[in-house]
Amino acid sequence: MRRVQLDNMLAAILESYKNISDVNFTAGKFPQVEVDGELIELKIYPGMEPLSAFQTETIALNLLGNNRRLHHTLIEQGSCDLSYSLGEKARFRVNIFSQKGCYSIVMRRLANRVPTFEEMKLPESLAKLPQDKNGIILFTGATGSGKTTSIAAILDIINKTKAVHVVTLEDPVEYVYGHHKATFNQRELGVDFDSFALGLRAALRQAPKVILVGEMRDRETVDIGLTAAETGHLVLSTLHTINAGQTINRIIGMFDKAEETQTRMRLADTVRWIVCQRLLPKIGGGRVAAFEILGGGLRTKDLIINGQSEGKTYYSIMESSRTFGMMTFEQSITDLFSAGLITEETALAYSSRKGVIGRYLDGIKSIRGEKTTNIESLDMDKEYGKKKELI
């Protein structure tokens, strides 16, 4: 298989379904696409057989091209990341990895243009994020939950409203930003810098006002990110954590025990927002995002410094601070259910606190005049407690 054949196959795959988010190549399987969170196998042409190990390796080699660094990384580390462009039709973020002696490929389809805040239908409170002049804003969630896309919408607002220098450090570059009011310099790991820590350290000498770090992967990157936030930069980044509390604990856990107090103080001073995301299946097809949002107010700072205790948790702060732009996943999911975007089963499945979401959903159903229980035909047991006469 040559590159032109690979491009033709990818073009045919993209025309097979709408809303394709991923293309997967695995030995022993037909090519697969992910549509609305579900994998679908494709037979590109009649008589096609499942992919062989040789075919997946050939696809991988075509994607790698003549990039020696990527070849070395794949052999030494067992996986590598890169970007791939299908002309003007599509761009992909690609991960190639070895498994059971074969190569597998996952290609995440990227949007051809930067999404706007309105198109994303993000919570109104997130429109406040570009107003921050310094500090750290973290977007968290599982892979494929839309973190990068949400950050892109925030950077799009900055691009159109502020005359500032923005430096992005990405692996690989996903959204390409045009120059509007802001000036963007986008750097790619392995091409323009060797590690996020080195790229971030260099960025401090490049006079940016805003820095995007693709991912906070290690202690050194977090340390330099905190330093950047402390010295007047606005730092945006991502973490693979499931909620705000876990995000704080993950960062603190990257440092030695002896550094914990200092790390807590630095986090308390620099964290502006933590935004956690989950994608839920939508009624009628497609997916919709649910959010957990924690702001860096006085109560949040106190918890970061002193830790959570009975009655004083990040969850309780978010639950009681909707007027300040915060929310819990349960509140966000309830809003989606109330708007008729998701089913009750979906709401329960994607919630972290089943008891809480159950009460919220019952309240909505009660307002609608729907049943809140399946129990029917209850009768009073009039004989209960009476003594039976002895015969």
C-alpha positions in Angstrom: 0.0 0.0 0.0 1.3 3.4 -1.0 0.4 6.8 0.6 -2.0 7.6 -2.3 -3.9 4.3 -1.7 -4.0 5.1 2.0 -5.5 8.5 1.3 -8.1 7.0 -1.0 -9.1 4.5 1.6 -9.4 7.2 4.3 -11.5 9.4 1.9 -13.8 6.4 1.3 -14.0 5.7 5.1 -14.9 9.4 5.9 -17.7 9.3 3.3 -19.3 6.2 4.9 -20.8 7.9 7.9 -21.5 11.4 9.3 -20.0 12.5 12.6 -17.0 10.1 12.5 -14.7 11.0 15.4 -12.1 8.2 15.1 -10.8 5.7 12.5 -9.2 2.5 13.9 -7.0 0.0 12.2 -6.4 -3.3 14.1 -5.0 -6.6 12.9 -7.8 -9.2 12.6 -10.5 -6.6 12.3 -12.0 -4.7 9.4 -11.3 -0.9 9.5 -13.5 0.7 12.2 -15.0 4.1 12.7 -16.4 5.6 15.9 -19.7 7.3 15.5 -21.4 8.9 18.5 -19.2 6.8 20.9 -19.8 3.4 19.2 -17.4 1.4 17.0 -18.7 0.3 13.5 -16.8 -2.1 11.2 -16.5 -1.2 7.6 -16.0 -3.3 4.4 -14.6 -0.7 2.1 -15.0 -2.9 -1.0 -16.6 -6.2 -1.8 -14.7 -9.3 -0.8 -12.5 -7.4 1.6 -10.9 -9.5 4.4 -10.0 -8.4 7.9 -6.8 -6.5 8.1 -3.6 -8.5 8.5 -0.6 -7.6 10.7 1.3 -6.8 7.5 -1.4 -4.4 6.3 -1.6 -2.5 9.6 2.2 -2.2 9.7 2.1 -0.8 6.1 -0.5 1.7 7.1 1.6 2.7 10.1 4.8 3.2 7.9 2.9 5.3 5.4 1.7 7.5 8.3 5.2 7.8 9.7 6.7 8.7 6.4 10.4 9.6 6.6 10.3 11.0 10.1 13.2 9.2 11.8 12.3 10.5 15.3 8.9 9.0 15.1 10.3 5.6 13.9 12.8 5.7 16.8 10.1 6.6 19.4 7.7 3.8 18.1 10.5 1.2 18.4 11.9 2.4 21.7 8.6 3.3 23.5 6.0 1.1 21.8 3.9 4.0 20.7 4.1 7.5 19.1 1.9 10.5 18.3 1.7 12.5 15.1 -0.6 14.5 13.0 -1.7 13.6 9.5 -3.4 15.7 6.8 -5.7 14.3 4.1 -5.3 17.3 1.9 -8.1 19.8 2.6 -10.6 17.1 3.4 -9.5 16.3 7.0 -6.8 16.4 9.6 -6.1 13.7 12.1 -4.3 13.2 15.5 -2.7 9.8 15.2 -1.5 7.3 17.8 0.4 4.2 16.5 1.1 1.5 19.1 2.3 -2.1 19.2 0.2 -4.9 20.7 0.8 -8.6 20.5 3.6 -8.2 18.0 1.4 -6.1 15.6 0.8 -2.4 15.1 -2.6 -0.7 15.7 -3.6 2.8 14.7 -6.1 5.2 16.1 -6.8 8.3 14.1 -8.8 11.1 15.9 -10.5 13.3 13.3 -9.9 17.0 13.9 -12.2 19.8 12.9 -11.1 21.8 9.9 -11.7 25.1 11.7 -11.8 26.4 15.3 -15.3 26.0 16.9 -16.9 29.1 18.4 -18.2 29.3 21.9 -21.8 29.6 20.6 -21.4 26.5 18.4 -20.1 24.5 21.3 -23.0 25.6 23.5 -20.7 25.7 26.5 -22.0 26.9 29.9 -22.3 30.7 30.1 -20.0 30.8 33.1 -17.1 29.6 30.9 -17.3 32.8 28.9 -15.6 34.4 31.9 -12.5 32.4 31.5 -10.8 34.6 28.8 -11.2 37.6 31.2 -8.5 36.1 33.5 -5.1 37.8 33.2 -3.1 35.1 35.0 -3.3 31.8 36.8 -4.1 28.2 35.7 -7.2 27.0 34.0 -7.5 23.2 33.7 -9.8 21.1 31.5 -10.0 17.5 32.6 -11.8 14.3 31.5 -11.2 11.1 29.8 -9.6 10.9 26.3 -12.1 12.0 23.7 -14.3 14.0 26.1 -13.9 17.3 24.2 -11.3 19.0 26.4 -9.2 20.3 23.5 -12.3 21.5 21.6 -13.5 23.4 24.6 -10.1 25.0 25.1 -10.1 25.9 21.4 -13.4 27.8 21.8 -11.9 29.7 24.8 -8.8 30.6 22.8 -11.0 31.7 19.9 -12.6 34.3 22.1 -9.1 35.5 23.2 -8.0 35.6 19.5 -10.9 37.8 18.5 -11.0 40.1 21.5 -7.4 40.6 22.9 -4.2 41.9 21.3 -1.9 39.4 23.1 0.8 36.9 22.2 -0.3 33.3 22.6 2.1 30.3 22.6 0.7 26.8 22.3 2.7 23.6 23.1 0.9 20.7 21.6 1.3 17.0 20.8 0.5 17.3 17.9 -1.0 20.6 16.8 -4.7 20.1 16.5 -6.6 23.3 15.8 -4.8 25.9 13.6 -5.6 29.4 14.8 -5.7 32.3 12.3 -4.3 35.7 13.4 -7.1 38.0 14.4 -6.4 40.4 17.3 -4.1 38.0 19.0 -0.8 36.6 17.6 -0.5 32.8 17.8 2.7 30.8 17.7 1.9 27.0 17.7 4.7 24.6 18.5 4.6 20.8 18.1 6.2 18.3 20.4 9.1 16.5 18.7 9.2 19.0 15.8 9.7 22.3 17.6 10.5 21.2 21.2 11.6 17.9 22.9 9.4 17.9 26.0 6.6 19.9 27.5 8.8 21.0 30.3 11.5 22.3 27.9 8.9 23.9 25.7 7.2 25.6 28.7 10.5 26.8 30.1 11.4 28.3 26.7 7.9 29.9 26.4 8.6 32.0 29.5 11.3 33.8 27.4 9.0 34.3 24.4 6.9 37.1 26.1 3.5 35.4 25.8 0.5 36.5 27.8 -1.3 33.2 27.3 0.3 29.7 27.2 -1.5 26.5 26.2 0.2 23.3 27.4 -1.3 20.3 25.7 -1.1 18.1 28.8 0.3 18.3 32.3 2.1 14.9 32.1 4.7 15.1 34.8 6.0 16.9 37.9 8.4 19.2 36.0 5.8 20.4 33.6 3.4 21.2 36.5 6.1 22.9 38.4 7.1 25.2 35.5 3.3 25.7 34.7 2.8 27.0 38.3 5.8 29.3 37.9 4.4 30.7 34.7 1.0 31.3 36.4 2.8 32.9 39.4 4.7 35.3 37.1 1.7 36.8 35.4 0.9 34.4 32.6 -2.5 32.7 31.9 -1.8 29.0 31.5 -4.4 26.6 30.0 -3.8 22.8 30.1 -5.5 19.4 30.4 -5.4 16.4 32.8 -6.9 13.0 32.6 -8.9 13.2 35.8 -12.6 12.6 36.4 -13.5 15.4 38.8 -12.2 18.6 40.3 -11.2 17.0 43.7 -9.2 14.3 41.9 -7.5 17.0 39.8 -6.2 18.8 42.8 -5.1 15.6 44.5 -3.3 14.4 41.3 -1.3 17.6 41.1 -0.3 17.5 44.8 0.6 13.8 44.4 3.1 14.6 41.7 5.3 16.3 44.3 7.3 14.9 47.3 5.6 14.8 50.7 8.0 17.5 51.9 6.8 19.8 49.2 3.1 19.3 49.9 2.5 22.4 51.9 4.3 24.6 49.4 2.5 23.0 46.5 -0.9 23.5 48.1 -0.1 27.2 48.7 1.0 27.6 45.0 -2.1 25.9 43.7 -4.4 27.9 46.0 -2.8 31.1 44.6 -2.9 30.1 40.9 -5.9 27.9 40.2 -8.6 30.0 38.6 -11.0 27.3 37.1 -11.1 23.5 36.9 -13.6 22.3 34.2 -14.3 18.6 34.0 -16.2 17.2 31.0 -18.1 14.0 30.0 -19.8 13.3 26.7 -23.3 11.7 27.0 -25.3 10.0 24.3 -28.1 12.3 23.1 -31.7 11.4 22.4 -32.0 11.1 18.6 -28.3 10.5 18.1 -25.1 12.5 18.7 -23.5 13.4 22.0 -23.9 16.3 24.4 -21.4 17.5 27.1 -22.0 17.6 30.8 -19.7 19.7 33.0 -18.4 20.1 36.5 -17.0 23.5 37.2 -14.9 24.6 40.2 -13.9 28.3 40.6 -10.9 29.4 42.6 -12.7 31.5 45.3 -11.8 31.9 48.9 -13.6 28.7 50.0 -11.8 26.8 47.3 -8.4 28.2 48.3 -9.1 27.2 51.9 -9.8 23.6 50.9 -6.7 23.4 48.7 -4.5 24.6 51.5 -6.1 22.6 54.4 -7.7 19.7 52.6 -11.3 18.4 52.6 -13.2 17.5 55.8 -16.6 16.6 56.9 -19.1 19.1 55.5 -16.3 21.0 53.7 -15.7 19.5 50.3 -15.1 20.7 46.7 -18.4 19.1 45.8 -20.4 21.1 48.4 -18.7 24.3 47.2 -19.8 23.6 43.6 -23.3 22.5 44.6 -24.0 25.7 46.4 -22.3 28.2 44.1 -24.2 28.1 40.8 -24.7 31.9 41.1 -20.9 32.2 40.8 -20.7 30.0 37.7 -19.9 26.7 39.4 -21.8 23.4 39.0 -21.6 19.7 39.8 -22.0 17.0 37.2 -25.3 16.1 38.8 -26.6 19.6 38.3 -25.4 19.7 34.7 -26.8 16.3 33.9 -30.1 17.3 35.5 -30.2 20.3 33.2 -29.7 18.1 30.2 -32.5 15.8 31.3 -34.8 18.7 32.0 -34.2 20.0 28.5 -35.1 16.6 27.0 -31.6 16.0 25.6 -30.9 12.7 27.5 -32.8 9.8 28.9 -33.2 9.0 32.6 -31.1 5.9 32.1 -28.3 7.9 30.6 -28.4 10.4 33.5 -28.1 7.7 36.1 -25.4 5.9 34.2 -23.1 8.9 33.8 -23.6 10.4 37.2 -21.0 9.9 40.0 -23.5 10.2 42.8 -26.6 8.0 42.1 -28.5 9.1 45.2 -28.1 12.8 44.4 -29.0 12.5 40.7 -32.0 10.3 41.7 -33.4 13.1 43.9 -32.8 15.7 41.2 -34.5 13.6 38.5 -37.5 12.8 40.8 -37.9 16.6 41.3 -38.1 17.1 37.5 -40.4 14.2 37.0 -42.7 15.4 39.8 -42.9 18.9 38.2 -43.8 17.2 34.9 -46.5 15.1 36.7 -44.7 11.9 36.0 -44.4 8.9 38.3 -41.3 8.9 40.6 -41.7 5.2 41.7 -42.8 1.9 40.2 -44.5 0.8 43.4 -48.3 0.6 43.0 -51.4 -0.7 44.8 -50.2 -0.2 48.4 -52.9 -1.3 51.0 -52.8 -0.9 54.8 -52.4 -4.2 56.6 -55.3 -3.8 59.1 -54.5 -7.1 60.8 -50.9 -6.3 61.5 -50.1 -6.6 65.2 -53.3 -8.3 66.2 -52.9 -11.5 68.2 -54.5 -14.6 66.8 -56.8 -16.4 69.1 -55.5 -19.8 70.3 -57.8 -22.7 69.3 
